[in-house]
Amino acid sequence: KDEEKYKGEFYLIYALNEEIAVSRMFSEINICTNPWKGGDFPKGAKMACKEELPLLDFIVELTEEGYPLPTASKWGTFKAGITKEIMADAMAGKISDKLRKTNGLERGRRLLKAAEHLSKEILKSRTLIDWIIYQYDEADDDQKGATIDNLVKFFSSLNKEKAEQIEKAKGQRGGDTKETIINRLLNNFYEQYTQSQSTSTDE
C-alpha cells in the first residue's frame, strides 16, 4: 500500500504454541488476564464446540439478552450447575455431561414463554425462577409434571395489574426485601389461582 498511514514498521506476532486452537488461546487470554463477564463464557463455549448442545444454545440465547449465567442455568436445568468453569472446560474440548442433558429444557422454555409478559428485569432476576423451583421441589414426585403444567397456566393467566404489582415491588428500609415482597405476591396470586381452579372444577 502506498498510502502514508501504511508506511513504517510492522510487527507480526506468532503464537508460542501453534498446536492450540485460536479459540482456546482467546479463552485462556480472557480468563487469565482480563476476566470475561458471565455471559461471555457461553458464547466462547458455543464458538469452540462442534457438538450440537441444545442446552448451551438456550443458555447463550438468555445470556445474550442479559440474563446472568446462574439464572440462565436455572431456567434450563432448575439448578445453577452450568458454571463458568464448565464453559471454560467446553472451550478446551472437555464437554461436561451437564451440558449434554436436555431433560429440563422444554420445561424451562414453556415457563419462560408463559411468563414473558412480565418485565425482563423480573425474568432475569433469580427471585422468579427460585420461586418456581421451590414450587417444583415441594411437589410430590408423581405431581411434578402437573405442577409445571399448573405453573405454566398460572403465569399465562396473570393479568396486567398483578404483573405490575410484581414488577413495581420495592424493598423497604428496615423492612422486607424486594425478594420477600415478590415471593409474598407470587404466593398470594398462586393461591388465588389454585382456589379459582378448584372452584371451577367443583362447579
C-alpha positions in Angstrom: 0.0 0.0 0.0 1.3 3.4 -1.0 -0.8 5.4 1.5 1.1 7.3 4.2 -0.7 5.5 7.1 0.7 2.2 5.9 4.3 3.3 5.9 6.5 2.4 8.9 7.3 -0.7 10.9 5.0 -3.7 11.2 5.2 -6.4 13.8 4.0 -9.9 13.2 3.2 -11.8 16.4 3.2 -15.6 16.3 1.6 -17.8 18.9 4.1 -19.6 21.1 2.2 -22.8 20.8 0.8 -23.4 17.4 -0.9 -26.6 18.3 -3.5 -24.8 20.4 -6.7 -23.7 18.7 -7.1 -20.0 18.4 -10.5 -20.1 20.2 -8.8 -21.9 23.1 -6.0 -19.3 23.1 -8.5 -16.5 23.3 -10.4 -18.1 26.2 -7.1 -18.5 28.1 -6.1 -14.9 27.5 -9.5 -13.7 28.6 -9.7 -15.9 31.6 -6.2 -15.3 32.8 -5.7 -11.6 32.0 -8.9 -9.7 31.6 -11.7 -11.9 33.0 -14.8 -12.3 31.0 -18.2 -11.5 32.3 -20.6 -14.4 32.9 -22.3 -14.0 29.5 -19.0 -14.2 27.6 -18.3 -17.8 28.7 -21.4 -19.4 26.9 -20.6 -17.5 23.7 -17.0 -18.7 23.9 -18.1 -22.3 24.5 -20.6 -22.2 21.6 -17.9 -20.9 19.2 -15.5 -23.7 20.3 -17.9 -26.6 20.5 -18.5 -28.6 17.3 -21.1 -30.8 19.1 -24.9 -30.0 19.0 -25.7 -28.8 22.5 -29.3 -27.5 22.8 -28.9 -26.6 26.4 -25.9 -24.5 25.6 -27.8 -22.8 22.8 -30.6 -22.0 25.2 -28.2 -20.5 27.8 -26.5 -18.4 25.1 -29.9 -17.1 24.0 -30.6 -15.9 27.6 -27.2 -14.6 28.4 -27.2 -12.5 25.2 -30.4 -10.9 26.5 -28.6 -10.0 29.7 -29.5 -13.0 31.9 -26.8 -13.8 34.5 -25.3 -17.2 33.8 -26.6 -18.8 37.1 -30.1 -17.6 36.3 -29.9 -18.8 32.7 -28.7 -22.2 34.1 -31.6 -22.4 36.4 -34.1 -21.7 33.7 -32.6 -24.5 31.6 -32.0 -27.1 34.4 -33.6 -25.8 37.6 -30.0 -25.7 39.1 -27.1 -23.2 38.9 -24.8 -26.1 37.9 -23.8 -24.7 34.5 -20.9 -22.6 35.7 -18.1 -20.5 34.1 -15.8 -23.4 34.8 -17.9 -25.8 32.8 -18.0 -23.3 29.9 -14.2 -22.9 30.1 -13.8 -26.7 30.0 -16.1 -26.9 27.0 -13.9 -24.3 25.2 -10.9 -26.6 25.9 -12.8 -29.6 24.4 -13.9 -31.1 27.7 -17.7 -31.1 27.5 -19.5 -31.9 30.8 -22.4 -34.3 30.8 -24.3 -31.5 32.4 -24.2 -29.6 29.1 -25.5 -32.6 27.2 -28.6 -33.0 29.3 -31.8 -31.7 27.8 -34.5 -33.2 30.2 -35.3 -29.8 31.7 -35.0 -27.7 28.6 -38.6 -27.9 27.4 -39.9 -27.2 30.9 -37.8 -24.0 31.0 -38.9 -22.8 27.6 -42.6 -23.4 28.5 -42.3 -21.5 31.7 -40.4 -18.6 30.2 -42.9 -18.3 27.4 -45.8 -18.3 29.8 -44.2 -15.6 32.0 -43.0 -13.4 29.0 -45.5 -10.6 29.8 -43.5 -9.9 33.0 -40.7 -7.5 32.6 -37.3 -8.6 31.6 -35.9 -7.4 34.9 -38.1 -9.8 36.8 -37.3 -12.7 34.4 -33.6 -12.1 34.7 -33.6 -11.9 38.5 -33.2 -15.2 40.4 -36.2 -14.4 42.5 -38.8 -15.6 40.0 -37.0 -18.8 38.9 -36.1 -19.6 42.5 -39.8 -19.3 43.4 -40.7 -21.7 40.6 -38.0 -24.2 41.6 -39.3 -24.1 45.2 -42.9 -25.0 44.0 -41.5 -27.8 41.9 -39.3 -29.2 44.7 -42.2 -29.1 47.2 -44.4 -31.2 44.9 -44.5 -35.0 45.3 -42.7 -36.9 42.6 -45.9 -38.0 40.9 -47.1 -34.4 40.9 -44.1 -32.7 39.5 -45.3 -32.8 35.9 -48.8 -31.5 36.9 -47.1 -28.7 39.0 -45.2 -27.5 35.9 -48.4 -27.5 33.9 -50.1 -25.6 36.7 -47.3 -23.0 36.8 -47.5 -22.5 33.1 -51.2 -21.9 33.3 -50.8 -19.6 36.3 -48.2 -17.4 34.6 -50.3 -17.3 31.4 -53.3 -16.2 33.5 -51.6 -13.3 35.3 -53.3 -10.1 34.4 -51.6 -6.7 33.8 -52.5 -5.4 37.3 -50.9 -8.4 39.1 -47.9 -8.3 36.8 -47.4 -4.6 37.6 -47.6 -5.3 41.3 -44.7 -7.8 41.0 -42.7 -5.5 38.8 -43.1 -2.5 41.0 -42.2 -4.2 44.2 -39.6 -2.4 46.2 -37.7 -3.3 49.3 -38.4 -1.2 52.4 -35.6 0.2 54.6 -35.7 -1.7 57.9 -38.5 -3.9 56.5 -39.0 -6.6 53.9 -36.6 -7.0 51.0 -37.8 -6.8 47.4 -37.3 -10.5 47.1 -39.5 -11.2 50.1 -42.3 -8.9 48.8 -42.2 -10.6 45.3 -42.3 -14.0 46.9 -45.3 -13.0 49.0 -47.2 -11.6 45.9 -46.4 -14.8 43.9 -47.7 -17.0 46.8 -50.9 -14.9 47.1 -51.6 -14.8 43.4 -50.8 -18.6 43.0 -53.1 -19.4 45.9 -55.9 -17.3 44.4 -55.3 -19.1 41.1 -55.4 -22.5 42.7 -58.6 -21.7 44.5 -60.3 -20.4 41.4 -59.3 -23.6 39.6 -60.7 -25.9 42.3 -63.9 -23.8 42.4 -64.4 -24.1 38.6 -63.7 -27.9 38.9 -66.3 -28.2 41.7 -68.9 -26.5 39.6 
